[in-house]
């Protein structure tokens, strides 16, 4: 069981941390010596009390589930329903079903303060007064949280299982940088913690990042040299490569960009075109490769025979 930061959350002090920086698991009551009771021979008072409380909790859950139906059928209305539920919750708290500990699994990047704010509980709250569905919804509104599962473990423990999002790229947008996941969602802005993630630029780029990275990964040697990728006019990618003499931009076509990507890998393997004194490789035309040198001149590379494709060339952006 992994607790929040490997700890048990102490909810009575709003999850405060002692001076040592780690919260300690609260001590549990030790079972008392067995009593030779004719009625409960061999069962400790602690175990017997716990069993009775659990039985009470199960019965109370059944009543809480059935009470609203009975009240609606009987025509008493929503006001009586809420009053009955409140009364049952209060009765459960008096019977000992109060929140004592919270255990959290799966938390790695979710900010602690966001987690505390979403839980909205404190020690002593009635266990049956915690709205698990509403709490789960609040947790899943945290940008890092993909899904959350909550479970009451009677008499007084709340278990939370988080599944967090994994960032796959850094998105530059209007001068700011954000982490995005494979679904294109922004999960945070702590980009300094992920220096090795690829950089994508342009409006709408996160929505296409997963497909881009899958394409790049199909040619890993060439992928290592990609410095950034720009999503152009909502249609296609421009790739920026780094080299000692300066950068090289590659314009991929709108249609069948993966074919062009494989072709570029083969050209680079045969001719080391990325190391030549060029600044631009335009692959948008279906039957030729256009190169622009550092001096500004353009040429159709005679050494490259591009495969004929039926795809229409994308418009320049």
PELIN-V937338 format. One line per field, one symbol per residue. phi: phi as a letter, one per 30 degrees, with the letter a starting at -180 (. if undefined). Layout:
# PELIN-V937338
phi: ???
This chain:
# PELIN-V937338
phi: .ccehibcdcddchidcdddibdcdddcddedddcddedbdicdeddddddddddddddddddddddeddddddidjdddeddddddddddddddjcbdcbbcbcidbbdeedddddddhbbejdeedddddddddddddddedcdabbbbdbdcbcccbccccdcdcacccbhicbbcbcddicdclbddddbdcddcbbjdieedcddddddddddbdddedcdcabcdchibaccccccaddkcbcccdddchddddddddddddddbhddcddbcbbccdddbacccbdddjdcacdddccdddbdddddddb
